[in-house]
Structure formats: C-alpha cells, structure tokens
Amino acid sequence: MNSNFVTRPRTRRELLQLGSGIVGTSLLSGLLPFGLSGSVTGQPSQSGQQAQSGGAQIQGAPISQDRVAQMRAQAAAIPVQTQKLRDNIYMLSGPGGNMVVLTGADGKVLVDSSFAGAVPKINAALAAIDNKPLNLLINTHWHFDHTDGNDAFHSGGAAIIAHENCRKRLSTPQEIAAFQMHFDAAPVGAWPRTTFNDKFTLYYNGEQIDLAYIQPAHTDGDIYVRYQKGNVLHCGDVLFNGIYPFIDPSSGGNINGMIAGSAQCLTQADAETKIVPGHGPLGDKAALSSYHDMLVTVRDRVQKQKNAGKSLQEVVAAKPTADLDAQWGKGNVTGDFFTTLVYSTL
C-alpha cells in the first residue's frame, strides 16, 4: 500500500467524491466486468486483499456468493444479439463480454463464453446461425463475464484455448480487490486444455485465426484474436469502446499495459477492419485510435501530478479527466474512478 494513501475512515460523501463510479449500479446496467456497489477506501478489506501495483489500495464493498448467483440469473434474462460481421463471422452481444463466432464446415469457433446463466441463449443464437457444432472456445482473459460459460461449453464438446496465465487464474483462487470479490478455482472443465505464451495460430473454416499475447494490460492474461481473411479483430477487455475501461490491478493490470496493448492492436488493423471490443459497440481503427489517445492523455496528466508528489485524493480532486468525461464517462467507470485506477497502477 502506498504510504501517501490516506487511511482515516471516510464518509459516504467523501467516497463518492473519490470517484468509485460504481456505487448503486448493477452488472448488467453497465459495462464493467463486475459492476458491483463499490468504493475506493483506505480501510482493510475483509479478505485482507489489496491492489498494490505500485500505488493506492483499491477496494470495494463486500460481495457474497449469493450475488454471484444473482448475476448468473440476471444474465439469463438478457437477450443475446447477433450481428453479422463477414460471410461466416458474427458478433454476439448482450450479457457479459462481446463474443465472436466463426462458422463453417469445420464447425464453430467461439471467442469468450459470457456467464453460465446466459449459455442457453448463446446456444440458441449459435443454432440460429447454422447447425454446425461448437468445437473450439477461445478465452481473451480469465474474468467471470468472459469465462463463466466455459464449463458448460466444454461439456458440450468444445475444446478451450487461452493464454497460459488465463489457465493459471481459472485453476486457482482469485481476488479482485476493487470489488472485494473472491473466486474459488473454476471447475476443471472450465480450464483451457491448450495454452500458449506468445502466439498461436489456428486454421479453421478456411480462415487463419491468429492469437497473440498482450503484455499485462487489463489483466496479465489478455490476448487479441485476429481473423486474417475476414479482417476482424477481437481486442478483449483491452478495448472498452467509447467508454473509460476497468483495469484490474489484482490480476496484473495497469494503465501503461493498456496503452501498449491498444497500440499493439492498432498494428493489426486497417481502415476496413471490424474491431470487436470486450465491451461496447462494434468499432473500427479510428475508434481504437481515439481510445488509445485518451488513455495516453489521462496517463500523462495523472503521471505529472503523481511525480509532483500529489496524493490520490489531490489528483482526483484536480479532475484530470474533466474535459474528457462527456465523451468517455458514459459507462460505469466515471472519470474519478478511472483516475483512481490510473494513479494506482502507475
């Protein structure tokens, strides 16, 4: 924990001023991976977990396993929308993170599995595309809203592929200190059976699918998925299109990695590339470039003040995102909360 983080008890008003940005919101009303009531506080968490990525402690309100069950049930009620991207490539959106489906004679390949509660509706959406079986599942990272359906899809016959760090996190207990969430190890069936450390290429349905590791950004297990023939790029949660992103310091995430990761994704795109974010609407290279520039701008502003010895509270009070909030603060991560995430991971 950074010594300049003030540890006295705080009022609710002060917590709101610190910019939690997620008080009173629900998972499915916004675009956070885990949209729970939370706060930024100097008090120890019940689990004793802290985000210590070179900066302030980020913590939130306690959560019970009942809430996890509620999230799964809520996800089951959210419609799954299908958007055709290319002849045999589709985007599925609604509950959880955005998914991509490639279909053809070899069967279907799905990127990310959303919530377990959404699996029946995802299966219905897959069946509405065609009758090809789902044979492969790719995870962009370990977070609950991208992998909770893994076990069900594996039971249905899908092999799971991900970065090695994604498997490590799914196969061991995890904490997300920003929301005081604890996750037991996922069921064995949810673990990726094929992993890689740098790059991995699949040839499926006449398509070349390139998977590549992104150095710790949103988490330490992020990858992008590039469809060479279809010219489609899935960036996972390295891209929250049109809104401030959540960064998970507990999983190795940090702002400099988000900047480097979005720059890496830019190298894989041209003016015609259809870019799928982890959250938000379908994007393009211009949208990704604008997002990258925003990350750099906020990082530089916060870094300058932190280098000058300003505390987290002082930096948040200075409103370094004030001129950006109208455009980027439309999700559940407010400017103040994003400033807190940036400060804490510098």
Secondary structure, DSSP 8 states (H G I E B T S, - for coil): --TTS--S---HHHHHHTT---TT--GGGS--TT--SB---SS--TT-----SSS----B----HHHHHHHHHHHHTS--EEEEEETTEEEEESSSS-EEEE-STT-EEEE----GGGHHHHHHHHHHH-S--EEEEE-SS--HHHHTTHHHHHHTT-EEEEEHHHHHHHTS-EEEGGGTEEE----GGGS-SEEESSEEEEEETTEEEEEEE--SSSSSS-EEEEETTTTEEE-GGG-BTTS-----GGGT--HHHHHHHHHHHHTT--TT-EEE-SBSS-B-HHHHHHHHHHHHHHHHHHHHHHHTT--HHHHHHT-TTTTTHHHHTTSSS-HHHHHHHHHHH-
